[in-house]
């Protein structure tokens, strides 16, 4: 019988475990990053829909569109301006004026200020 007993792992055992972990990570990482982009797109769609609905309510109540996005917050149509999930800011929204002219207000529609493209290939600024 041997007097010494080894309580550790061999180098081969450690390398095998690390290789298994690397293979599992290489399978999981693409799915994770794809789901992050999809969730950001879902948040963008919801923020656009919510803000456009608030703009329409503002128009229905006042007979004109807001002069700035901040008017939606000051008149309590929104609690706060939603953040663009791709730019990470509330100040990068692109504002579209009404087709009727400037006497009807300044904010007819909003779009994302991000230059990126979605999973389907369309630009976020066109949503």
BALUM-34223 format. One record per residue (C-alpha): x, y, z; residue in three letters; residue number from 1. Coordinates in Angstrom, 3 decimals. Layout:
BEGIN
<<X Y Z> 'Ala' NUM>
...
***
This chain:
BEGIN
<<0.000 0.000 0.000> 'Unk' 1>
<<1.037 3.478 -0.715> 'Unk' 2>
<<1.692 5.862 2.094> 'Unk' 3>
<<0.593 8.968 0.167> 'Unk' 4>
<<-2.953 9.552 -0.993> 'Unk' 5>
<<-3.668 12.119 -3.760> 'Unk' 6>
<<-6.640 14.364 -3.094> 'Unk' 7>
<<-6.455 16.551 -6.206> 'Unk' 8>
<<-7.392 16.361 -9.873> 'Unk' 9>
<<-4.994 15.490 -12.659> 'Unk' 10>
<<-4.262 17.879 -15.462> 'Unk' 11>
<<-6.095 15.656 -17.945> 'Unk' 12>
<<-9.248 15.687 -15.819> 'Unk' 13>
<<-9.181 19.471 -15.595> 'Unk' 14>
<<-8.660 19.829 -19.356> 'Unk' 15>
<<-11.570 17.505 -20.116> 'Unk' 16>
<<-13.906 19.449 -17.820> 'Unk' 17>
<<-12.796 22.768 -19.327> 'Unk' 18>
<<-13.367 21.399 -22.853> 'Unk' 19>
<<-16.886 20.283 -21.933> 'Unk' 20>
<<-17.668 23.701 -20.450> 'Unk' 21>
<<-16.320 25.428 -23.583> 'Unk' 22>
<<-18.513 23.283 -25.835> 'Unk' 23>
<<-21.600 24.037 -23.758> 'Unk' 24>
<<-20.854 27.768 -23.801> 'Unk' 25>
<<-20.345 27.760 -27.568> 'Unk' 26>
<<-23.834 26.283 -27.923> 'Unk' 27>
<<-25.536 28.632 -25.457> 'Unk' 28>
<<-23.901 31.983 -26.288> 'Unk' 29>
<<-25.440 32.531 -29.770> 'Unk' 30>
<<-28.910 31.803 -28.432> 'Unk' 31>
<<-28.389 34.217 -25.559> 'Unk' 32>
<<-27.270 37.135 -27.722> 'Unk' 33>
<<-30.048 36.467 -30.237> 'Unk' 34>
<<-32.642 36.571 -27.491> 'Unk' 35>
<<-31.228 39.856 -26.163> 'Unk' 36>
<<-31.682 41.479 -29.587> 'Unk' 37>
<<-35.206 40.108 -29.899> 'Unk' 38>
<<-36.139 41.446 -26.481> 'Unk' 39>
<<-34.759 44.898 -27.350> 'Unk' 40>
<<-36.856 44.862 -30.520> 'Unk' 41>
<<-39.951 43.956 -28.503> 'Unk' 42>
<<-39.272 46.828 -26.098> 'Unk' 43>
<<-38.799 49.238 -29.019> 'Unk' 44>
<<-42.097 48.164 -30.605> 'Unk' 45>
<<-43.929 48.593 -27.306> 'Unk' 46>
<<-42.355 52.001 -26.581> 'Unk' 47>
<<-43.252 53.229 -30.068> 'Unk' 48>
<<-46.835 51.973 -29.785> 'Unk' 49>
<<-47.311 53.491 -26.318> 'Unk' 50>
<<-45.896 56.879 -27.324> 'Unk' 51>
<<-47.858 56.989 -30.584> 'Unk' 52>
<<-51.026 56.220 -28.642> 'Unk' 53>
<<-50.243 59.082 -26.234> 'Unk' 54>
<<-49.693 61.432 -29.213> 'Unk' 55>
<<-53.079 60.422 -30.642> 'Unk' 56>
<<-54.792 61.018 -27.282> 'Unk' 57>
<<-53.102 64.409 -27.023> 'Unk' 58>
<<-54.424 65.295 -30.479> 'Unk' 59>
<<-57.912 64.083 -29.594> 'Unk' 60>
<<-58.017 66.206 -26.439> 'Unk' 61>
<<-56.328 69.365 -27.739> 'Unk' 62>
<<-57.057 69.418 -31.483> 'Unk' 63>
<<-53.351 69.687 -32.299> 'Unk' 64>
<<-50.226 67.622 -31.888> 'Unk' 65>
<<-47.695 68.365 -29.127> 'Unk' 66>
<<-44.953 70.889 -29.821> 'Unk' 67>
<<-42.352 68.641 -28.178> 'Unk' 68>
<<-42.217 65.153 -26.723> 'Unk' 69>
<<-41.853 66.689 -23.262> 'Unk' 70>
<<-45.414 68.062 -23.588> 'Unk' 71>
<<-46.676 64.498 -23.272> 'Unk' 72>
<<-44.990 64.270 -19.877> 'Unk' 73>
<<-45.903 67.736 -18.578> 'Unk' 74>
<<-49.581 67.249 -19.492> 'Unk' 75>
<<-49.477 63.745 -17.958> 'Unk' 76>
<<-50.138 61.667 -21.061> 'Unk' 77>
<<-46.949 59.769 -20.165> 'Unk' 78>
<<-45.197 59.425 -16.812> 'Unk' 79>
<<-41.833 59.766 -18.506> 'Unk' 80>
<<-40.457 59.555 -22.005> 'Unk' 81>
<<-39.618 55.974 -22.912> 'Unk' 82>
<<-36.028 55.064 -23.591> 'Unk' 83>
<<-34.893 53.870 -26.989> 'Unk' 84>
<<-33.402 50.463 -26.115> 'Unk' 85>
<<-30.840 50.574 -28.915> 'Unk' 86>
<<-29.469 54.051 -28.249> 'Unk' 87>
<<-30.015 53.920 -24.485> 'Unk' 88>
<<-31.374 57.455 -24.387> 'Unk' 89>
<<-34.693 59.290 -24.277> 'Unk' 90>
<<-33.379 62.163 -26.388> 'Unk' 91>
<<-32.515 60.282 -29.586> 'Unk' 92>
<<-36.065 59.821 -30.880> 'Unk' 93>
<<-36.595 61.159 -34.397> 'Unk' 94>
<<-39.694 63.354 -34.545> 'Unk' 95>
<<-41.891 63.567 -37.659> 'Unk' 96>
<<-43.963 66.756 -38.087> 'Unk' 97>
<<-47.621 66.540 -39.114> 'Unk' 98>
<<-48.381 66.579 -42.838> 'Unk' 99>
<<-50.965 69.354 -42.323> 'Unk' 100>
<<-48.334 71.944 -41.467> 'Unk' 101>
<<-46.756 73.525 -38.419> 'Unk' 102>
<<-50.002 75.089 -37.155> 'Unk' 103>
<<-51.145 71.613 -35.980> 'Unk' 104>
<<-48.108 71.089 -33.728> 'Unk' 105>
<<-44.663 69.556 -34.206> 'Unk' 106>
<<-44.832 65.909 -33.138> 'Unk' 107>
<<-46.965 63.740 -35.442> 'Unk' 108>
<<-44.919 60.548 -35.111> 'Unk' 109>
<<-41.689 59.287 -33.566> 'Unk' 110>
<<-39.121 56.790 -34.768> 'Unk' 111>
<<-35.977 55.293 -33.336> 'Unk' 112>
<<-32.746 57.228 -33.713> 'Unk' 113>
<<-30.688 54.056 -34.030> 'Unk' 114>
<<-28.817 53.479 -37.315> 'Unk' 115>
<<-28.908 49.689 -36.762> 'Unk' 116>
<<-31.033 47.128 -38.558> 'Unk' 117>
<<-33.395 44.589 -37.044> 'Unk' 118>
<<-33.354 40.830 -37.227> 'Unk' 119>
<<-35.649 41.007 -40.267> 'Unk' 120>
<<-33.252 43.390 -42.064> 'Unk' 121>
<<-35.364 46.556 -41.793> 'Unk' 122>
<<-33.851 49.672 -40.247> 'Unk' 123>
<<-35.101 50.638 -36.785> 'Unk' 124>
<<-35.527 54.215 -37.964> 'Unk' 125>
<<-38.236 53.008 -40.376> 'Unk' 126>
<<-40.437 51.316 -37.760> 'Unk' 127>
***
